[in-house]
Amino acid sequence: MNTVFSAFIATLVTIPLLGYLAVFIISKQITKKHKRSVHIALDVSTLLFILSVHFLIIVIWDKSFLWIILLSLLVTAVIFIIIHWKAKQEINLRKMFKGFWRFNFLLYFTAYVVLVIVGLVQRVTAVVFIP
């Protein structure tokens, strides 16, 4: 049972779009609302994309830059707090966190796509240009 569970988690981290799709389908069945299901799937899959970016970096460059990922999350949160405070003169943590989390989805989804392309190009050029 543990191997099935760990294989499932590894698949979701490796291919987070499957996680997004799975959460979307399940939440669509439960809520019957398309927009709400998209938001739930985005919120859940953000963590999958962050983890995927971390592991793709390890595979491509053979180094862990988790500290940079965590630092970027922290800096992004501080920037969102400052912008929200300047715009509203008070901090609504719920709205601020939703914006922060969805921005991170866009950021790490983009990073995931770029890293997949970089990894593919790197592997193809390593095979094609064998000295």
RODRENKE-701613 format. One record per residue: residue in one letter; x, y, z of N, C-alpha, C in turn; residue number from 1. Coordinates in nm, 2 decimals, padded with zeros to 4 digits. Layout:
// RODRENKE-701613
{resn->A | n_xx->X | n_yy->Y | n_zz->Z | ca_xx->X | ca_yy->Y | ca_zz->Z | c_xx->X | c_yy->Y | c_zz->Z | resi->NUM}
...
// end
This chain:
// RODRENKE-701613
{resn->M | n_xx->00.08 | n_yy->-00.12 | n_zz->00.00 | ca_xx->00.00 | ca_yy->00.00 | ca_zz->00.00 | c_xx->00.09 | c_yy->00.13 | c_zz->00.00 | resi->1}
{resn->N | n_xx->00.20 | n_yy->00.12 | n_zz->00.08 | ca_xx->00.29 | ca_yy->00.24 | ca_zz->00.08 | c_xx->00.35 | c_yy->00.27 | c_zz->-00.05 | resi->2}
{resn->T | n_xx->00.38 | n_yy->00.16 | n_zz->-00.13 | ca_xx->00.45 | ca_yy->00.19 | ca_zz->-00.26 | c_xx->00.35 | c_yy->00.25 | c_zz->-00.36 | resi->3}
{resn->V | n_xx->00.22 | n_yy->00.21 | n_zz->-00.35 | ca_xx->00.12 | ca_yy->00.26 | ca_zz->-00.44 | c_xx->00.10 | c_yy->00.41 | c_zz->-00.40 | resi->4}
{resn->F | n_xx->00.09 | n_yy->00.44 | n_zz->-00.27 | ca_xx->00.08 | ca_yy->00.58 | ca_zz->-00.23 | c_xx->00.20 | c_yy->00.67 | c_zz->-00.27 | resi->5}
{resn->S | n_xx->00.32 | n_yy->00.62 | n_zz->-00.25 | ca_xx->00.44 | ca_yy->00.69 | ca_zz->-00.28 | c_xx->00.45 | c_yy->00.71 | c_zz->-00.43 | resi->6}
{resn->A | n_xx->00.41 | n_yy->00.61 | n_zz->-00.51 | ca_xx->00.41 | ca_yy->00.62 | ca_zz->-00.66 | c_xx->00.31 | c_yy->00.72 | c_zz->-00.70 | resi->7}
{resn->F | n_xx->00.20 | n_yy->00.73 | n_zz->-00.64 | ca_xx->00.09 | ca_yy->00.83 | ca_zz->-00.67 | c_xx->00.14 | c_yy->00.97 | c_zz->-00.64 | resi->8}
{resn->I | n_xx->00.20 | n_yy->00.99 | n_zz->-00.53 | ca_xx->00.26 | ca_yy->01.12 | ca_zz->-00.49 | c_xx->00.37 | c_yy->01.16 | c_zz->-00.58 | resi->9}
{resn->A | n_xx->00.46 | n_yy->01.06 | n_zz->-00.62 | ca_xx->00.57 | ca_yy->01.09 | ca_zz->-00.71 | c_xx->00.52 | c_yy->01.13 | c_zz->-00.85 | resi->10}
{resn->T | n_xx->00.41 | n_yy->01.07 | n_zz->-00.89 | ca_xx->00.35 | ca_yy->01.11 | ca_zz->-01.02 | c_xx->00.30 | c_yy->01.25 | c_zz->-01.02 | resi->11}
{resn->L | n_xx->00.23 | n_yy->01.28 | n_zz->-00.91 | ca_xx->00.17 | ca_yy->01.41 | ca_zz->-00.90 | c_xx->00.28 | c_yy->01.52 | c_zz->-00.89 | resi->12}
{resn->V | n_xx->00.39 | n_yy->01.49 | n_zz->-00.83 | ca_xx->00.50 | ca_yy->01.59 | ca_zz->-00.82 | c_xx->00.57 | c_yy->01.60 | c_zz->-00.95 | resi->13}
{resn->T | n_xx->00.58 | n_yy->01.49 | n_zz->-01.02 | ca_xx->00.65 | ca_yy->01.49 | ca_zz->-01.15 | c_xx->00.57 | c_yy->01.55 | c_zz->-01.26 | resi->14}
{resn->I | n_xx->00.44 | n_yy->01.52 | n_zz->-01.26 | ca_xx->00.35 | ca_yy->01.58 | ca_zz->-01.36 | c_xx->00.23 | c_yy->01.65 | c_zz->-01.28 | resi->15}
{resn->P | n_xx->00.26 | n_yy->01.77 | n_zz->-01.24 | ca_xx->00.15 | ca_yy->01.84 | ca_zz->-01.16 | c_xx->00.03 | c_yy->01.87 | c_zz->-01.23 | resi->16}
{resn->L | n_xx->00.03 | n_yy->01.87 | n_zz->-01.36 | ca_xx->-00.09 | ca_yy->01.89 | ca_zz->-01.44 | c_xx->-00.19 | c_yy->01.78 | c_zz->-01.42 | resi->17}
{resn->L | n_xx->-00.14 | n_yy->01.66 | n_zz->-01.39 | ca_xx->-00.23 | ca_yy->01.55 | ca_zz->-01.36 | c_xx->-00.30 | c_yy->01.58 | c_zz->-01.22 | resi->18}
{resn->G | n_xx->-00.22 | n_yy->01.63 | n_zz->-01.13 | ca_xx->-00.28 | ca_yy->01.67 | ca_zz->-01.00 | c_xx->-00.39 | c_yy->01.78 | c_zz->-01.02 | resi->19}
{resn->Y | n_xx->-00.36 | n_yy->01.88 | n_zz->-01.10 | ca_xx->-00.46 | ca_yy->01.98 | ca_zz->-01.12 | c_xx->-00.58 | c_yy->01.92 | c_zz->-01.18 | resi->20}
{resn->L | n_xx->-00.57 | n_yy->01.84 | n_zz->-01.28 | ca_xx->-00.68 | ca_yy->01.77 | ca_zz->-01.35 | c_xx->-00.76 | c_yy->01.69 | c_zz->-01.25 | resi->21}
{resn->A | n_xx->-00.69 | n_yy->01.61 | n_zz->-01.17 | ca_xx->-00.76 | ca_yy->01.52 | ca_zz->-01.08 | c_xx->-00.84 | c_yy->01.60 | c_zz->-00.97 | resi->22}
{resn->V | n_xx->-00.78 | n_yy->01.70 | n_zz->-00.92 | ca_xx->-00.85 | ca_yy->01.79 | ca_zz->-00.82 | c_xx->-00.97 | c_yy->01.86 | c_zz->-00.88 | resi->23}
{resn->F | n_xx->-00.95 | n_yy->01.91 | n_zz->-01.01 | ca_xx->-01.06 | ca_yy->01.97 | ca_zz->-01.08 | c_xx->-01.17 | c_yy->01.88 | c_zz->-01.10 | resi->24}
{resn->I | n_xx->-01.15 | n_yy->01.76 | n_zz->-01.15 | ca_xx->-01.26 | ca_yy->01.66 | ca_zz->-01.17 | c_xx->-01.33 | c_yy->01.63 | c_zz->-01.04 | resi->25}
{resn->I | n_xx->-01.25 | n_yy->01.60 | n_zz->-00.94 | ca_xx->-01.32 | ca_yy->01.56 | ca_zz->-00.81 | c_xx->-01.40 | c_yy->01.68 | c_zz->-00.75 | resi->26}
{resn->S | n_xx->-01.34 | n_yy->01.80 | n_zz->-00.75 | ca_xx->-01.41 | ca_yy->01.92 | ca_zz->-00.70 | c_xx->-01.53 | c_yy->01.95 | c_zz->-00.79 | resi->27}
{resn->K | n_xx->-01.52 | n_yy->01.93 | n_zz->-00.91 | ca_xx->-01.64 | ca_yy->01.96 | ca_zz->-01.00 | c_xx->-01.75 | c_yy->01.87 | c_zz->-00.97 | resi->28}
{resn->Q | n_xx->-01.72 | n_yy->01.74 | n_zz->-00.94 | ca_xx->-01.83 | ca_yy->01.64 | ca_zz->-00.91 | c_xx->-01.89 | c_yy->01.68 | c_zz->-00.77 | resi->29}
{resn->I | n_xx->-01.81 | n_yy->01.73 | n_zz->-00.68 | ca_xx->-01.86 | ca_yy->01.77 | ca_zz->-00.55 | c_xx->-01.94 | c_yy->01.90 | c_zz->-00.55 | resi->30}
{resn->T | n_xx->-01.88 | n_yy->02.00 | n_zz->-00.61 | ca_xx->-01.94 | ca_yy->02.14 | ca_zz->-00.60 | c_xx->-02.04 | c_yy->02.17 | c_zz->-00.71 | resi->31}
{resn->K | n_xx->-02.02 | n_yy->02.10 | n_zz->-00.82 | ca_xx->-02.11 | ca_yy->02.13 | ca_zz->-00.94 | c_xx->-02.09 | c_yy->02.27 | c_zz->-01.00 | resi->32}
{resn->K | n_xx->-01.98 | n_yy->02.34 | n_zz->-00.95 | ca_xx->-01.96 | ca_yy->02.47 | ca_zz->-01.00 | c_xx->-01.82 | c_yy->02.48 | c_zz->-01.07 | resi->33}
{resn->H | n_xx->-01.82 | n_yy->02.52 | n_zz->-01.19 | ca_xx->-01.70 | ca_yy->02.52 | ca_zz->-01.27 | c_xx->-01.59 | c_yy->02.62 | c_zz->-01.22 | resi->34}
{resn->K | n_xx->-01.63 | n_yy->02.74 | n_zz->-01.19 | ca_xx->-01.54 | ca_yy->02.84 | ca_zz->-01.15 | c_xx->-01.48 | c_yy->02.81 | c_zz->-01.01 | resi->35}
{resn->R | n_xx->-01.56 | n_yy->02.76 | n_zz->-00.92 | ca_xx->-01.51 | ca_yy->02.72 | ca_zz->-00.79 | c_xx->-01.42 | c_yy->02.60 | c_zz->-00.80 | resi->36}
{resn->S | n_xx->-01.45 | n_yy->02.51 | n_zz->-00.89 | ca_xx->-01.36 | ca_yy->02.39 | ca_zz->-00.91 | c_xx->-01.22 | c_yy->02.43 | c_zz->-00.96 | resi->37}
{resn->V | n_xx->-01.22 | n_yy->02.53 | n_zz->-01.05 | ca_xx->-01.09 | ca_yy->02.58 | ca_zz->-01.11 | c_xx->-01.01 | c_yy->02.64 | c_zz->-01.00 | resi->38}
{resn->H | n_xx->-01.07 | n_yy->02.72 | n_zz->-00.91 | ca_xx->-01.00 | ca_yy->02.78 | ca_zz->-00.80 | c_xx->-00.95 | c_yy->02.68 | c_zz->-00.70 | resi->39}
{resn->I | n_xx->-01.02 | n_yy->02.58 | n_zz->-00.67 | ca_xx->-00.98 | ca_yy->02.48 | ca_zz->-00.58 | c_xx->-00.86 | c_yy->02.40 | c_zz->-00.64 | resi->40}
{resn->A | n_xx->-00.87 | n_yy->02.37 | n_zz->-00.77 | ca_xx->-00.76 | ca_yy->02.30 | ca_zz->-00.83 | c_xx->-00.64 | c_yy->02.38 | c_zz->-00.84 | resi->41}
{resn->L | n_xx->-00.65 | n_yy->02.51 | n_zz->-00.87 | ca_xx->-00.54 | ca_yy->02.60 | ca_zz->-00.87 | c_xx->-00.47 | c_yy->02.61 | c_zz->-00.74 | resi->42}
{resn->D | n_xx->-00.55 | n_yy->02.62 | n_zz->-00.63 | ca_xx->-00.49 | ca_yy->02.63 | ca_zz->-00.50 | c_xx->-00.42 | c_yy->02.51 | c_zz->-00.46 | resi->43}
{resn->V | n_xx->-00.47 | n_yy->02.39 | n_zz->-00.49 | ca_xx->-00.41 | ca_yy->02.27 | ca_zz->-00.45 | c_xx->-00.29 | c_yy->02.24 | c_zz->-00.53 | resi->44}
{resn->S | n_xx->-00.29 | n_yy->02.26 | n_zz->-00.66 | ca_xx->-00.18 | ca_yy->02.23 | ca_zz->-00.75 | c_xx->-00.07 | c_yy->02.33 | c_zz->-00.74 | resi->45}
{resn->T | n_xx->-00.08 | n_yy->02.44 | n_zz->-00.67 | ca_xx->00.03 | ca_yy->02.53 | ca_zz->-00.66 | c_xx->00.14 | c_yy->02.47 | c_zz->-00.58 | resi->46}
{resn->L | n_xx->00.11 | n_yy->02.40 | n_zz->-00.47 | ca_xx->00.21 | ca_yy->02.32 | ca_zz->-00.40 | c_xx->00.28 | c_yy->02.22 | c_zz->-00.49 | resi->47}
{resn->L | n_xx->00.20 | n_yy->02.15 | n_zz->-00.57 | ca_xx->00.26 | ca_yy->02.05 | ca_zz->-00.66 | c_xx->00.36 | c_yy->02.12 | c_zz->-00.76 | resi->48}
{resn->F | n_xx->00.33 | n_yy->02.24 | n_zz->-00.81 | ca_xx->00.42 | ca_yy->02.30 | ca_zz->-00.90 | c_xx->00.54 | c_yy->02.35 | c_zz->-00.83 | resi->49}
{resn->I | n_xx->00.53 | n_yy->02.40 | n_zz->-00.71 | ca_xx->00.65 | ca_yy->02.44 | ca_zz->-00.63 | c_xx->00.74 | c_yy->02.32 | c_zz->-00.61 | resi->50}
{resn->L | n_xx->00.69 | n_yy->02.21 | n_zz->-00.57 | ca_xx->00.77 | ca_yy->02.09 | ca_zz->-00.55 | c_xx->00.83 | c_yy->02.04 | c_zz->-00.68 | resi->51}
{resn->S | n_xx->00.75 | n_yy->02.05 | n_zz->-00.79 | ca_xx->00.80 | ca_yy->02.01 | ca_zz->-00.92 | c_xx->00.92 | c_yy->02.09 | c_zz->-00.97 | resi->52}
{resn->V | n_xx->00.91 | n_yy->02.22 | n_zz->-00.94 | ca_xx->01.02 | ca_yy->02.31 | ca_zz->-00.98 | c_xx->01.14 | c_yy->02.27 | c_zz->-00.90 | resi->53}
{resn->H | n_xx->01.13 | n_yy->02.25 | n_zz->-00.78 | ca_xx->01.24 | ca_yy->02.21 | ca_zz->-00.69 | c_xx->01.31 | c_yy->02.08 | c_zz->-00.75 | resi->54}
{resn->F | n_xx->01.23 | n_yy->01.98 | n_zz->-00.77 | ca_xx->01.29 | ca_yy->01.86 | ca_zz->-00.82 | c_xx->01.34 | c_yy->01.86 | c_zz->-00.96 | resi->55}
{resn->L | n_xx->01.28 | n_yy->01.95 | n_zz->-01.05 | ca_xx->01.33 | ca_yy->01.97 | ca_zz->-01.18 | c_xx->01.47 | c_yy->02.03 | c_zz->-01.18 | resi->56}
{resn->I | n_xx->01.48 | n_yy->02.13 | n_zz->-01.09 | ca_xx->01.61 | ca_yy->02.20 | ca_zz->-01.07 | c_xx->01.72 | c_yy->02.10 | c_zz->-01.03 | resi->57}
{resn->I | n_xx->01.68 | n_yy->02.01 | n_zz->-00.93 | ca_xx->01.78 | ca_yy->01.91 | ca_zz->-00.89 | c_xx->01.82 | c_yy->01.82 | c_zz->-01.00 | resi->58}
{resn->V | n_xx->01.72 | n_yy->01.78 | n_zz->-01.09 | ca_xx->01.75 | ca_yy->01.68 | ca_zz->-01.20 | c_xx->01.84 | c_yy->01.76 | c_zz->-01.30 | resi->59}
{resn->I | n_xx->01.80 | n_yy->01.88 | n_zz->-01.33 | ca_xx->01.87 | ca_yy->01.95 | ca_zz->-01.44 | c_xx->02.02 | c_yy->01.99 | c_zz->-01.40 | resi->60}
{resn->W | n_xx->02.03 | n_yy->02.05 | n_zz->-01.28 | ca_xx->02.16 | ca_yy->02.11 | ca_zz->-01.24 | c_xx->02.23 | c_yy->02.03 | c_zz->-01.13 | resi->61}
{resn->D | n_xx->02.17 | n_yy->01.93 | n_zz->-01.08 | ca_xx->02.22 | ca_yy->01.84 | ca_zz->-00.98 | c_xx->02.26 | c_yy->01.92 | c_zz->-00.85 | resi->62}
{resn->K | n_xx->02.18 | n_yy->02.02 | n_zz->-00.82 | ca_xx->02.19 | ca_yy->02.10 | ca_zz->-00.70 | c_xx->02.05 | c_yy->02.14 | c_zz->-00.65 | resi->63}
{resn->S | n_xx->02.04 | n_yy->02.16 | n_zz->-00.52 | ca_xx->01.91 | ca_yy->02.20 | ca_zz->-00.46 | c_xx->01.92 | c_yy->02.35 | c_zz->-00.44 | resi->64}
{resn->F | n_xx->01.82 | n_yy->02.41 | n_zz->-00.49 | ca_xx->01.80 | ca_yy->02.56 | ca_zz->-00.47 | c_xx->01.67 | c_yy->02.58 | c_zz->-00.39 | resi->65}
{resn->L | n_xx->01.64 | n_yy->02.49 | n_zz->-00.30 | ca_xx->01.52 | ca_yy->02.51 | ca_zz->-00.22 | c_xx->01.52 | c_yy->02.64 | c_zz->-00.14 | resi->66}
{resn->W | n_xx->01.64 | n_yy->02.68 | n_zz->-00.09 | ca_xx->01.65 | ca_yy->02.80 | ca_zz->-00.02 | c_xx->01.61 | c_yy->02.92 | c_zz->-00.10 | resi->67}
{resn->I | n_xx->01.64 | n_yy->02.92 | n_zz->-00.23 | ca_xx->01.60 | ca_yy->03.03 | ca_zz->-00.32 | c_xx->01.45 | c_yy->03.03 | c_zz->-00.34 | resi->68}
{resn->I | n_xx->01.39 | n_yy->02.90 | n_zz->-00.35 | ca_xx->01.25 | ca_yy->02.89 | ca_zz->-00.37 | c_xx->01.17 | c_yy->02.95 | c_zz->-00.25 | resi->69}
{resn->L | n_xx->01.22 | n_yy->02.91 | n_zz->-00.13 | ca_xx->01.16 | ca_yy->02.95 | ca_zz->-00.01 | c_xx->01.18 | c_yy->03.10 | c_zz->00.01 | resi->70}
{resn->L | n_xx->01.30 | n_yy->03.15 | n_zz->-00.03 | ca_xx->01.32 | ca_yy->03.30 | ca_zz->-00.02 | c_xx->01.23 | c_yy->03.37 | c_zz->-00.11 | resi->71}
{resn->S | n_xx->01.21 | n_yy->03.32 | n_zz->-00.23 | ca_xx->01.12 | ca_yy->03.39 | ca_zz->-00.33 | c_xx->00.98 | c_yy->03.39 | c_zz->-00.28 | resi->72}
{resn->L | n_xx->00.94 | n_yy->03.28 | n_zz->-00.21 | ca_xx->00.80 | ca_yy->03.28 | ca_zz->-00.15 | c_xx->00.79 | c_yy->03.39 | c_zz->-00.05 | resi->73}
{resn->L | n_xx->00.89 | n_yy->03.40 | n_zz->00.04 | ca_xx->00.89 | ca_yy->03.50 | ca_zz->00.14 | c_xx->00.89 | c_yy->03.64 | c_zz->00.09 | resi->74}
{resn->V | n_xx->00.97 | n_yy->03.67 | n_zz->-00.01 | ca_xx->00.98 | ca_yy->03.80 | ca_zz->-00.07 | c_xx->00.85 | c_yy->03.83 | c_zz->-00.14 | resi->75}
{resn->T | n_xx->00.79 | n_yy->03.74 | n_zz->-00.21 | ca_xx->00.67 | ca_yy->03.76 | ca_zz->-00.28 | c_xx->00.56 | c_yy->03.79 | c_zz->-00.18 | resi->76}
{resn->A | n_xx->00.56 | n_yy->03.72 | n_zz->-00.06 | ca_xx->00.46 | ca_yy->03.75 | ca_zz->00.04 | c_xx->00.47 | c_yy->03.89 | c_zz->00.10 | resi->77}
{resn->V | n_xx->00.60 | n_yy->03.93 | n_zz->00.12 | ca_xx->00.62 | ca_yy->04.06 | ca_zz->00.18 | c_xx->00.57 | c_yy->04.17 | c_zz->00.07 | resi->78}
{resn->I | n_xx->00.61 | n_yy->04.15 | n_zz->-00.05 | ca_xx->00.56 | ca_yy->04.24 | ca_zz->-00.16 | c_xx->00.41 | c_yy->04.25 | c_zz->-00.16 | resi->79}
{resn->F | n_xx->00.34 | n_yy->04.14 | n_zz->-00.16 | ca_xx->00.20 | ca_yy->04.14 | ca_zz->-00.16 | c_xx->00.14 | c_yy->04.21 | c_zz->-00.04 | resi->80}
{resn->I | n_xx->00.20 | n_yy->04.19 | n_zz->00.08 | ca_xx->00.15 | ca_yy->04.26 | ca_zz->00.20 | c_xx->00.17 | c_yy->04.41 | c_zz->00.18 | resi->81}
{resn->I | n_xx->00.28 | n_yy->04.45 | n_zz->00.13 | ca_xx->00.31 | ca_yy->04.60 | ca_zz->00.12 | c_xx->00.21 | c_yy->04.66 | c_zz->00.02 | resi->82}
{resn->I | n_xx->00.19 | n_yy->04.59 | n_zz->-00.10 | ca_xx->00.10 | ca_yy->04.64 | ca_zz->-00.20 | c_xx->-00.04 | c_yy->04.65 | c_zz->-00.15 | resi->83}
{resn->H | n_xx->-00.08 | n_yy->04.54 | n_zz->-00.08 | ca_xx->-00.22 | ca_yy->04.54 | ca_zz->-00.03 | c_xx->-00.24 | c_yy->04.65 | c_zz->00.08 | resi->84}
{resn->W | n_xx->-00.14 | n_yy->04.67 | n_zz->00.16 | ca_xx->-00.15 | ca_yy->04.77 | ca_zz->00.26 | c_xx->-00.16 | c_yy->04.91 | c_zz->00.20 | resi->85}
{resn->K | n_xx->-00.07 | n_yy->04.94 | n_zz->00.10 | ca_xx->-00.07 | ca_yy->05.07 | ca_zz->00.03 | c_xx->-00.20 | c_yy->05.09 | c_zz->-00.04 | resi->86}
{resn->A | n_xx->-00.26 | n_yy->04.99 | n_zz->-00.10 | ca_xx->-00.39 | ca_yy->05.01 | ca_zz->-00.17 | c_xx->-00.51 | c_yy->05.02 | c_zz->-00.08 | resi->87}
{resn->K | n_xx->-00.52 | n_yy->04.94 | n_zz->00.03 | ca_xx->-00.64 | ca_yy->04.94 | ca_zz->00.11 | c_xx->-00.62 | c_yy->05.00 | c_zz->00.25 | resi->88}
{resn->Q | n_xx->-00.50 | n_yy->05.04 | n_zz->00.29 | ca_xx->-00.47 | ca_yy->05.09 | ca_zz->00.42 | c_xx->-00.50 | c_yy->05.00 | c_zz->00.53 | resi->89}
{resn->E | n_xx->-00.53 | n_yy->04.88 | n_zz->00.50 | ca_xx->-00.55 | ca_yy->04.77 | ca_zz->00.61 | c_xx->-00.52 | c_yy->04.64 | c_zz->00.54 | resi->90}
{resn->I | n_xx->-00.49 | n_yy->04.54 | n_zz->00.62 | ca_xx->-00.45 | ca_yy->04.41 | ca_zz->00.56 | c_xx->-00.56 | c_yy->04.31 | c_zz->00.58 | resi->91}
{resn->N | n_xx->-00.62 | n_yy->04.27 | n_zz->00.47 | ca_xx->-00.72 | ca_yy->04.16 | ca_zz->00.48 | c_xx->-00.64 | c_yy->04.03 | c_zz->00.44 | resi->92}
{resn->L | n_xx->-00.60 | n_yy->03.95 | n_zz->00.54 | ca_xx->-00.52 | ca_yy->03.84 | ca_zz->00.52 | c_xx->-00.57 | c_yy->03.74 | c_zz->00.43 | resi->93}
{resn->R | n_xx->-00.70 | n_yy->03.71 | n_zz->00.43 | ca_xx->-00.76 | ca_yy->03.62 | ca_zz->00.34 | c_xx->-00.74 | c_yy->03.66 | c_zz->00.19 | resi->94}
{resn->K | n_xx->-00.78 | n_yy->03.78 | n_zz->00.16 | ca_xx->-00.77 | ca_yy->03.83 | ca_zz->00.02 | c_xx->-00.62 | c_yy->03.83 | c_zz->-00.02 | resi->95}
{resn->M | n_xx->-00.54 | n_yy->03.88 | n_zz->00.07 | ca_xx->-00.39 | ca_yy->03.89 | ca_zz->00.04 | c_xx->-00.33 | c_yy->03.75 | c_zz->00.02 | resi->96}
{resn->F | n_xx->-00.37 | n_yy->03.66 | n_zz->00.10 | ca_xx->-00.31 | ca_yy->03.52 | ca_zz->00.08 | c_xx->-00.36 | c_yy->03.46 | c_zz->-00.05 | resi->97}
{resn->K | n_xx->-00.49 | n_yy->03.48 | n_zz->-00.08 | ca_xx->-00.54 | ca_yy->03.42 | ca_zz->-00.21 | c_xx->-00.46 | c_yy->03.48 | c_zz->-00.33 | resi->98}
{resn->G | n_xx->-00.44 | n_yy->03.61 | n_zz->-00.33 | ca_xx->-00.37 | ca_yy->03.67 | ca_zz->-00.44 | c_xx->-00.22 | c_yy->03.62 | c_zz->-00.44 | resi->99}
{resn->F | n_xx->-00.16 | n_yy->03.61 | n_zz->-00.32 | ca_xx->-00.02 | ca_yy->03.56 | ca_zz->-00.31 | c_xx->-00.01 | c_yy->03.42 | c_zz->-00.37 | resi->100}
{resn->W | n_xx->-00.11 | n_yy->03.34 | n_zz->-00.33 | ca_xx->-00.10 | ca_yy->03.19 | ca_zz->-00.36 | c_xx->-00.13 | c_yy->03.18 | c_zz->-00.51 | resi->101}
{resn->R | n_xx->-00.22 | n_yy->03.25 | n_zz->-00.57 | ca_xx->-00.25 | ca_yy->03.24 | ca_zz->-00.71 | c_xx->-00.14 | c_yy->03.30 | c_zz->-00.80 | resi->102}
{resn->F | n_xx->-00.07 | n_yy->03.41 | n_zz->-00.75 | ca_xx->00.04 | ca_yy->03.46 | ca_zz->-00.82 | c_xx->00.15 | c_yy->03.35 | c_zz->-00.82 | resi->103}
{resn->N | n_xx->00.17 | n_yy->03.28 | n_zz->-00.71 | ca_xx->00.27 | ca_yy->03.18 | ca_zz->-00.70 | c_xx->00.24 | c_yy->03.06 | c_zz->-00.80 | resi->104}
{resn->F | n_xx->00.11 | n_yy->03.04 | n_zz->-00.82 | ca_xx->00.07 | ca_yy->02.94 | ca_zz->-00.92 | c_xx->00.12 | c_yy->02.98 | c_zz->-01.06 | resi->105}
{resn->L | n_xx->00.09 | n_yy->03.11 | n_zz->-01.09 | ca_xx->00.14 | ca_yy->03.15 | ca_zz->-01.22 | c_xx->00.29 | c_yy->03.15 | c_zz->-01.23 | resi->106}
{resn->L | n_xx->00.36 | n_yy->03.19 | n_zz->-01.13 | ca_xx->00.50 | ca_yy->03.20 | ca_zz->-01.13 | c_xx->00.56 | c_yy->03.06 | c_zz->-01.14 | resi->107}
{resn->Y | n_xx->00.52 | n_yy->02.96 | n_zz->-01.06 | ca_xx->00.58 | ca_yy->02.83 | ca_zz->-01.06 | c_xx->00.53 | c_yy->02.74 | c_zz->-01.18 | resi->108}
{resn->F | n_xx->00.41 | n_yy->02.77 | n_zz->-01.23 | ca_xx->00.36 | ca_yy->02.71 | ca_zz->-01.35 | c_xx->00.45 | c_yy->02.75 | c_zz->-01.47 | resi->109}
{resn->T | n_xx->00.48 | n_yy->02.87 | n_zz->-01.48 | ca_xx->00.57 | ca_yy->02.92 | ca_zz->-01.58 | c_xx->00.71 | c_yy->02.87 | c_zz->-01.56 | resi->110}
{resn->A | n_xx->00.76 | n_yy->02.86 | n_zz->-01.44 | ca_xx->00.89 | ca_yy->02.81 | ca_zz->-01.41 | c_xx->00.90 | c_yy->02.66 | c_zz->-01.45 | resi->111}
{resn->Y | n_xx->00.79 | n_yy->02.59 | n_zz->-01.42 | ca_xx->00.78 | ca_yy->02.45 | ca_zz->-01.45 | c_xx->00.79 | c_yy->02.42 | c_zz->-01.60 | resi->112}
{resn->V | n_xx->00.71 | n_yy->02.50 | n_zz->-01.68 | ca_xx->00.72 | ca_yy->02.49 | ca_zz->-01.82 | c_xx->00.86 | c_yy->02.52 | c_zz->-01.88 | resi->113}
{resn->V | n_xx->00.92 | n_yy->02.63 | n_zz->-01.83 | ca_xx->01.05 | ca_yy->02.66 | ca_zz->-01.88 | c_xx->01.15 | c_yy->02.55 | c_zz->-01.84 | resi->114}
{resn->L | n_xx->01.15 | n_yy->02.50 | n_zz->-01.72 | ca_xx->01.24 | ca_yy->02.40 | ca_zz->-01.68 | c_xx->01.22 | c_yy->02.27 | c_zz->-01.75 | resi->115}
{resn->V | n_xx->01.10 | n_yy->02.23 | n_zz->-01.78 | ca_xx->01.08 | ca_yy->02.11 | ca_zz->-01.87 | c_xx->01.14 | c_yy->02.13 | c_zz->-02.00 | resi->116}
{resn->I | n_xx->01.12 | n_yy->02.25 | n_zz->-02.06 | ca_xx->01.18 | ca_yy->02.27 | ca_zz->-02.19 | c_xx->01.34 | c_yy->02.27 | c_zz->-02.18 | resi->117}
{resn->V | n_xx->01.39 | n_yy->02.34 | n_zz->-02.08 | ca_xx->01.54 | ca_yy->02.34 | ca_zz->-02.06 | c_xx->01.59 | c_yy->02.20 | c_zz->-02.04 | resi->118}
{resn->G | n_xx->01.52 | n_yy->02.12 | n_zz->-01.96 | ca_xx->01.56 | ca_yy->01.98 | ca_zz->-01.93 | c_xx->01.56 | c_yy->01.90 | c_zz->-02.06 | resi->119}
{resn->L | n_xx->01.45 | n_yy->01.91 | n_zz->-02.14 | ca_xx->01.44 | ca_yy->01.84 | ca_zz->-02.26 | c_xx->01.55 | c_yy->01.88 | c_zz->-02.36 | resi->120}
{resn->V | n_xx->01.58 | n_yy->02.01 | n_zz->-02.38 | ca_xx->01.68 | ca_yy->02.05 | ca_zz->-02.47 | c_xx->01.82 | c_yy->02.00 | c_zz->-02.42 | resi->121}
{resn->Q | n_xx->01.84 | n_yy->02.01 | n_zz->-02.29 | ca_xx->01.97 | ca_yy->01.96 | ca_zz->-02.23 | c_xx->01.99 | c_yy->01.81 | c_zz->-02.26 | resi->122}
{resn->R | n_xx->01.89 | n_yy->01.73 | n_zz->-02.24 | ca_xx->01.90 | ca_yy->01.59 | ca_zz->-02.26 | c_xx->01.91 | c_yy->01.55 | c_zz->-02.41 | resi->123}
{resn->V | n_xx->01.84 | n_yy->01.62 | n_zz->-02.49 | ca_xx->01.85 | ca_yy->01.60 | ca_zz->-02.64 | c_xx->01.99 | c_yy->01.64 | c_zz->-02.69 | resi->124}
{resn->T | n_xx->02.04 | n_yy->01.75 | n_zz->-02.65 | ca_xx->02.17 | ca_yy->01.79 | ca_zz->-02.69 | c_xx->02.28 | c_yy->01.70 | c_zz->-02.64 | resi->125}
{resn->A | n_xx->02.26 | n_yy->01.65 | n_zz->-02.52 | ca_xx->02.36 | ca_yy->01.55 | ca_zz->-02.46 | c_xx->02.37 | c_yy->01.43 | c_zz->-02.54 | resi->126}
{resn->V | n_xx->02.25 | n_yy->01.38 | n_zz->-02.59 | ca_xx->02.25 | ca_yy->01.26 | ca_zz->-02.67 | c_xx->02.30 | c_yy->01.28 | c_zz->-02.81 | resi->127}
{resn->V | n_xx->02.26 | n_yy->01.40 | n_zz->-02.87 | ca_xx->02.30 | ca_yy->01.42 | ca_zz->-03.01 | c_xx->02.45 | c_yy->01.46 | c_zz->-03.03 | resi->128}
{resn->F | n_xx->02.50 | n_yy->01.53 | n_zz->-02.94 | ca_xx->02.64 | ca_yy->01.58 | ca_zz->-02.95 | c_xx->02.73 | c_yy->01.49 | c_zz->-02.86 | resi->129}
{resn->I | n_xx->02.73 | n_yy->01.36 | n_zz->-02.89 | ca_xx->02.82 | ca_yy->01.28 | ca_zz->-02.81 | c_xx->02.96 | c_yy->01.29 | c_zz->-02.88 | resi->130}
{resn->P | n_xx->03.07 | n_yy->01.33 | n_zz->-02.81 | ca_xx->03.20 | ca_yy->01.34 | ca_zz->-02.87 | c_xx->03.27 | c_yy->01.21 | c_zz->-02.90 | resi->131}
// end
